[in-house]
């Protein structure tokens, strides 16, 4: 969820995500692979790097509804 929220409005490379979330590069890569398989994120080449972004605004709407639901349960 942290990765989705981080790349919600801008595309970022694995290294940028790693630095901002303080998670290992292998963990970020693994999570991104899973998110790509679920069609929640997509990647685009920027120069020599792959940058990741949320597939579309529907993904963000689902995450926002989920977050609100979880907060209501607390």
C-alpha positions in Angstrom: 0.0 0.0 0.0 2.9 2.4 0.8 4.3 1.8 -2.7 0.9 2.5 -4.4 0.4 5.7 -2.4 4.0 6.8 -3.2 3.6 6.4 -7.0 0.0 7.6 -7.0 0.8 10.9 -8.7 4.3 10.5 -10.1 6.3 7.7 -11.6 9.4 6.6 -9.7 12.2 4.1 -10.3 12.9 1.2 -7.9 15.9 3.2 -6.5 13.7 6.2 -5.7 11.0 4.1 -4.1 13.7 2.2 -2.1 15.2 5.5 -0.8 11.9 7.1 0.1 10.4 4.1 1.9 13.6 2.8 3.4 12.9 -0.7 2.1 15.4 -3.0 0.5 15.7 -2.9 -3.3 14.9 -6.6 -3.6 11.7 -6.2 -1.5 10.6 -3.2 -3.6 11.3 -5.2 -6.8 9.3 -8.2 -5.5 6.3 -6.1 -4.5 6.4 -4.2 -7.8 6.4 -7.5 -9.7 3.3 -8.7 -7.8 1.6 -5.3 -8.3 2.3 -5.5 -12.1 0.9 -9.0 -12.2 -2.3 -7.7 -10.6 -2.4 -4.8 -13.1 -2.3 -2.3 -10.3 0.9 -0.7 -11.5 2.6 -0.3 -14.9 6.1 0.6 -15.9 7.6 3.0 -18.4 11.1 3.4 -19.6 12.7 6.7 -18.7 16.2 6.8 -20.2 17.9 3.7 -18.8 15.6 3.2 -15.9 12.1 1.7 -15.5 9.7 3.9 -13.7 6.5 2.6 -12.1 3.2 4.3 -11.8 -0.4 3.4 -10.8 -2.3 1.9 -13.7 -5.2 4.3 -13.4 -7.3 6.4 -11.0 -9.6 3.5 -10.2 -6.7 1.8 -8.3 -6.4 4.9 -6.1 -10.2 5.0 -5.5 -10.1 1.3 -4.4 -7.2 2.1 -2.0 -8.9 5.1 -0.6 -12.2 3.2 0.0 -10.2 0.4 1.7 -8.3 2.9 3.9 -11.6 4.5 5.0 -13.2 1.2 5.7 -10.2 0.1 7.9 -10.3 3.4 9.8 -14.1 2.9 10.5 -13.4 -0.5 12.0 -10.8 0.8 14.4 
